[in-house]
Amino acid sequence: IPRRPASRTARRSVFVSLARLTPSTSNPSLRSGSKPRTCRDRRSEALVMPIESLPPFAIIVAAITAMGGVQYLVHHAYEGKPKPVGFDNFDRLLKYRDLRLKDEAKSGQPTL
């Protein structure tokens, strides 16, 4: 529960400070001497929000794209070509077996 001010001057100063916060004085478009807002002002204010949301959206899209690009480059550097889809351990063992058989065919001697 807020405490009440002790004197009349204190009560008057609280009233004056609350009066300064009324909408008629805090809203710049309602102050005396200012021009009323036009439809063009409202349209330009409405365009600010979509324009403000573009940089974060671009950062998110760039980060996701960079992650995919880095993954592609790592697989390309490790395997020498892009990683095939569905290439499991069995397929990798068959690849090493085929390389071993090619080496045996070139040298003419079987290797274990």
Phi and psi in degrees as GROMACS dihedral restraints (atoms count N, CA, C in turn):
[ dihedral_restraints ]
;  ai    aj    ak    al  type     phi  dphi    fc
    3     4     5     6     1   -69.7    20    10
    4     5     6     7     1   146.4    20    10
    6     7     8     9     1   -81.0    20    10
    7     8     9    10     1   147.2    20    10
    9    10    11    12     1   -82.2    20    10
   10    11    12    13     1   145.9    20    10
   12    13    14    15     1   -63.1    20    10
   13    14    15    16     1   149.9    20    10
   15    16    17    18     1   -76.9    20    10
   16    17    18    19     1   -40.9    20    10
   18    19    20    21     1  -117.8    20    10
   19    20    21    22     1   171.5    20    10
   21    22    23    24     1   -67.0    20    10
   22    23    24    25     1   -36.8    20    10
   24    25    26    27     1   -66.9    20    10
   25    26    27    28     1   -36.4    20    10
   27    28    29    30     1   -66.7    20    10
   28    29    30    31     1   -39.8    20    10
   30    31    32    33     1   -64.9    20    10
   31    32    33    34     1   -39.4    20    10
   33    34    35    36     1   -64.8    20    10
   34    35    36    37     1   -39.5    20    10
   36    37    38    39     1   -68.9    20    10
   37    38    39    40     1   -34.0    20    10
   39    40    41    42     1   -66.3    20    10
   40    41    42    43     1   -41.7    20    10
   42    43    44    45     1   -63.8    20    10
   43    44    45    46     1   -42.2    20    10
   45    46    47    48     1   -64.6    20    10
   46    47    48    49     1   -42.0    20    10
   48    49    50    51     1   -67.4    20    10
   49    50    51    52     1   -34.4    20    10
   51    52    53    54     1   -70.8    20    10
   52    53    54    55     1   -33.5    20    10
   54    55    56    57     1   -66.6    20    10
   55    56    57    58     1   -28.6    20    10
   57    58    59    60     1   -70.6    20    10
   58    59    60    61     1   -19.9    20    10
   60    61    62    63     1   -92.0    20    10
   61    62    63    64     1     5.8    20    10
   63    64    65    66     1   -68.6    20    10
   64    65    66    67     1   153.6    20    10
   66    67    68    69     1   -60.6    20    10
   67    68    69    70     1   -29.1    20    10
   69    70    71    72     1   -66.9    20    10
   70    71    72    73     1   -27.7    20    10
   72    73    74    75     1  -103.7    20    10
   73    74    75    76     1   -20.8    20    10
   75    76    77    78     1   -89.4    20    10
   76    77    78    79     1   -20.0    20    10
   78    79    80    81     1   -89.3    20    10
   79    80    81    82     1   118.0    20    10
   81    82    83    84     1   -64.2    20    10
   82    83    84    85     1   -27.6    20    10
   84    85    86    87     1   -75.1    20    10
   85    86    87    88     1   -16.1    20    10
   87    88    89    90     1  -100.6    20    10
   88    89    90    91     1    -4.1    20    10
   90    91    92    93     1   -70.1    20    10
   91    92    93    94     1   153.5    20    10
   93    94    95    96     1   -73.3    20    10
   94    95    96    97     1   139.6    20    10
   96    97    98    99     1    93.9    20    10
   97    98    99   100     1   -11.0    20    10
   99   100   101   102     1   -95.0    20    10
  100   101   102   103     1   153.2    20    10
  102   103   104   105     1   -79.3    20    10
  103   104   105   106     1   146.8    20    10
  105   106   107   108     1   -70.2    20    10
  106   107   108   109     1   151.8    20    10
  108   109   110   111     1   -72.6    20    10
  109   110   111   112     1   139.8    20    10
  111   112   113   114     1  -103.4    20    10
  112   113   114   115     1   173.8    20    10
  114   115   116   117     1   -65.1    20    10
  115   116   117   118     1   -34.7    20    10
  117   118   119   120     1   -64.6    20    10
  118   119   120   121     1   -39.1    20    10
  120   121   122   123     1   -62.9    20    10
  121   122   123   124     1   -42.3    20    10
  123   124   125   126     1   -65.9    20    10
  124   125   126   127     1   -38.1    20    10
  126   127   128   129     1   -67.0    20    10
  127   128   129   130     1   -40.1    20    10
  129   130   131   132     1   -68.3    20    10
  130   131   132   133     1   -34.5    20    10
  132   133   134   135     1   -68.8    20    10
  133   134   135   136     1   -32.7    20    10
  135   136   137   138     1   -70.9    20    10
  136   137   138   139     1   -26.7    20    10
  138   139   140   141     1   -80.5    20    10
  139   140   141   142     1   -15.6    20    10
  141   142   143   144     1   -65.9    20    10
  142   143   144   145     1   -40.8    20    10
  144   145   146   147     1   -63.1    20    10
  145   146   147   148     1   -48.9    20    10
  147   148   149   150     1   -63.0    20    10
  148   149   150   151     1   -34.7    20    10
  150   151   152   153     1   -69.8    20    10
  151   152   153   154     1   -35.7    20    10
  153   154   155   156     1   -69.0    20    10
  154   155   156   157     1   -24.9    20    10
  156   157   158   159     1   -86.7    20    10
  157   158   159   160     1    -7.4    20    10
  159   160   161   162     1   -70.1    20    10
  160   161   162   163     1   -45.1    20    10
  162   163   164   165     1   -60.4    20    10
  163   164   165   166     1   -44.8    20    10
  165   166   167   168     1   -63.4    20    10
  166   167   168   169     1   -38.1    20    10
  168   169   170   171     1   -63.0    20    10
  169   170   171   172     1   -42.0    20    10
  171   172   173   174     1   -64.4    20    10
  172   173   174   175     1   -37.9    20    10
  174   175   176   177     1   -65.0    20    10
  175   176   177   178     1   -42.5    20    10
  177   178   179   180     1   -65.0    20    10
  178   179   180   181     1   -45.0    20    10
  180   181   182   183     1   -63.6    20    10
  181   182   183   184     1   -41.5    20    10
  183   184   185   186     1   -65.1    20    10
  184   185   186   187     1   -38.3    20    10
  186   187   188   189     1   -66.1    20    10
  187   188   189   190     1   -42.8    20    10
  189   190   191   192     1   -66.5    20    10
  190   191   192   193     1   -40.9    20    10
  192   193   194   195     1   -64.5    20    10
  193   194   195   196     1   -40.7    20    10
  195   196   197   198     1   -64.7    20    10
  196   197   198   199     1   -38.3    20    10
  198   199   200   201     1   -61.8    20    10
  199   200   201   202     1   -43.6    20    10
  201   202   203   204     1   -65.9    20    10
  202   203   204   205     1   -39.4    20    10
  204   205   206   207     1   -65.8    20    10
  205   206   207   208     1   -41.1    20    10
  207   208   209   210     1   -65.8    20    10
  208   209   210   211     1   -40.6    20    10
  210   211   212   213     1   -63.1    20    10
  211   212   213   214     1   -41.6    20    10
  213   214   215   216     1   -62.0    20    10
  214   215   216   217     1   -45.3    20    10
  216   217   218   219     1   -65.6    20    10
  217   218   219   220     1   -38.4    20    10
  219   220   221   222     1   -64.7    20    10
  220   221   222   223     1   -45.0    20    10
  222   223   224   225     1   -66.4    20    10
  223   224   225   226     1   -37.2    20    10
  225   226   227   228     1   -66.8    20    10
  226   227   228   229     1   -38.7    20    10
  228   229   230   231     1   -71.7    20    10
  229   230   231   232     1   -35.6    20    10
  231   232   233   234     1   -76.4    20    10
  232   233   234   235     1   -45.2    20    10
  234   235   236   237     1   -96.1    20    10
  235   236   237   238     1   -18.9    20    10
  237   238   239   240     1    89.0    20    10
  238   239   240   241     1    -5.6    20    10
  240   241   242   243     1  -156.6    20    10
  241   242   243   244     1   168.1    20    10
  243   244   245   246     1   -60.8    20    10
  244   245   246   247     1   146.9    20    10
  246   247   248   249     1   -69.7    20    10
  247   248   249   250     1   125.2    20    10
  249   250   251   252     1   -74.5    20    10
  250   251   252   253     1   153.8    20    10
  252   253   254   255     1   -80.5    20    10
  253   254   255   256     1   135.2    20    10
  255   256   257   258     1    77.4    20    10
  256   257   258   259     1    23.9    20    10
  258   259   260   261     1   -92.9    20    10
  259   260   261   262     1    99.1    20    10
  261   262   263   264     1  -100.1    20    10
  262   263   264   265     1  -170.1    20    10
  264   265   266   267     1   -64.3    20    10
  265   266   267   268     1   -38.3    20    10
  267   268   269   270     1   -61.7    20    10
  268   269   270   271     1   -44.7    20    10
  270   271   272   273     1   -63.6    20    10
  271   272   273   274     1   -36.9    20    10
  273   274   275   276     1   -65.8    20    10
  274   275   276   277     1   -41.1    20    10
  276   277   278   279     1   -64.8    20    10
  277   278   279   280     1   -37.5    20    10
  279   280   281   282     1   -64.9    20    10
  280   281   282   283     1   -36.5    20    10
  282   283   284   285     1   -63.5    20    10
  283   284   285   286     1   -44.8    20    10
  285   286   287   288     1   -65.9    20    10
  286   287   288   289     1   -35.7    20    10
  288   289   290   291     1   -64.9    20    10
  289   290   291   292     1   -42.6    20    10
  291   292   293   294     1   -63.6    20    10
  292   293   294   295     1   -39.7    20    10
  294   295   296   297     1   -63.4    20    10
  295   296   297   298     1   -40.4    20    10
  297   298   299   300     1   -64.6    20    10
  298   299   300   301     1   -41.7    20    10
  300   301   302   303     1   -65.5    20    10
  301   302   303   304     1   -36.5    20    10
  303   304   305   306     1   -65.5    20    10
  304   305   306   307     1   -41.8    20    10
  306   307   308   309     1   -64.3    20    10
  307   308   309   310     1   -40.1    20    10
  309   310   311   312     1   -64.0    20    10
  310   311   312   313     1   -39.0    20    10
  312   313   314   315     1   -67.5    20    10
  313   314   315   316     1   -34.6    20    10
  315   316   317   318     1   -72.0    20    10
  316   317   318   319     1   -44.5    20    10
  318   319   320   321     1   -82.6    20    10
  319   320   321   322     1   -25.5    20    10
  321   322   323   324     1    84.0    20    10
  322   323   324   325     1    -0.3    20    10
  324   325   326   327     1  -119.1    20    10
  325   326   327   328     1   133.7    20    10
  327   328   329   330     1   -72.4    20    10
  328   329   330   331     1   142.8    20    10
  330   331   332   333     1  -117.5    20    10
  331   332   333   334     1   146.5    20    10
